């Protein structure tokens, strides 16, 4: 590979099972900060891969997400996934204001309610799978419907509308060059849908997340969130649910099915599940490439490299999760690894607000599978499992199982 300051073209299209992307691995060996070029966007970017470097960039206000709005920034998809008003492309103080409203929807009491909702949805889905058995596709019966049904339940989306919303989120994640217009239409449709849903929730609030965000207390001197703000937050939540959680449930199931010693250990001692889940989340490369960049607002030194004002900077949470300085033997899956914070749900000011909801769903899914189907097995060789190649995600397309 060339020197770290020479640009490397990075399609980041590797999708072989849950093996680590060799291009990303090579960049990590080359150094903690490298110049890259992504499939879309009008410029190159710096890529930071070390845990310490990623932590610095995500916590340093001199790197701005808001500054990318309106620019053709380097990215993985033809159409930018996030809306310009999204909390994911804001900086303080606006981002703090938006995230405070989301925090009102994820209080400890509400998270426990989410766990109950996820548990009920899992029980219903696995019950239906058992009736369809003694064999079925786990992706169809659990991974795809669980996150979408759960977030729709929590947002109180009418059942008649749920399939349309799921289809829109899938269109937004497509990486094909010709998908831009379709993805833009899907994004506009999601935003318009929730914009219509917000006013009645303000007038007659319920127990759902949208009502909770609309009713969030407004600190003195601040303006309440607009209907548009709330619509964009709802879109962010439904995208998060259908993106990360869907593929992670499939990936977790794949590892349990292909590593029988792991499944046996958790069936024998379910108390090990919370710690095991965190190690699994650290280990799984749940997406391809990188997400949303930042722009350096002034010259900043990161891991010995000076990043100039105006440069784009991407971070890799996948690489940070495999940093040997933080996680010894990082490419090993060790459910007894001493607990250390990982970056699967991001870091700093843009840490995923919906992480408690995602964890509740994943823990419910794994608990349900292990308790209801302790002898679950793949009915095809692991090498024959097909993997997604069309989107930015990493997940098996089908998991045919029997019990």
Secondary structure, DSSP 8 states (H G I E B T S, - for coil): ---TTS-EE------STT---HHHHHHHHH-SEEEEE-SBSSS-EEEE-SHHHHHHHHH-TTEESGGGTTS---BSSSS-SS-TTSGGG--TTHHHHHHHHHHHHT-HHHHHHHHHHHHHHHHHHHHHHHHH-SEEEHIIIIIHHHHHHHHHHHHT--GGGHHHHHHHHHHHTB--GGGHHHHHHHHHHHHHHHHHHHHHHHHS--SSHHHHHHT----TT-----HHHHHHHHHHHHHHIIIIIHHHHHHHHHHHHH-HHHHHHHHH-GGGHHHHHHHHHHH---BSS----EEESS-EEETTEEE-TT-EEEE-HHHHTT-TTTSTTTTS--TTS------TT--GGG--TTHHHHHHHHHHHHHHHHHH-TT-EESS-GGG--B--SBSB--BS--EEE-
